[in-house]
């Protein structure tokens, strides 16, 4: 590989100098976004619903709900 770099732990315990701290889901700590069980994307809680499946409440986003309801409809002629 052209970008081979060996990482070494510094005396202060850090390994990376340019890596940002924190999570890519910065505001997920307050549970404002949650991942959809069907598509796996993080969406705001207000844009989806919780479905009960196998005695567990699972979040389903609005995009997956509308796709699911479109599948169940009869084709228009």
Buried (B, 14 or more C-beta within 10 A) or exposed (E): EEEEEEEEEEEEEEEEEEEEEEEEEEEEEEEEBBBBBBEEEBBEEEEBEEBEEEEEEBBBBBBBBEEEEEEEEEEEE
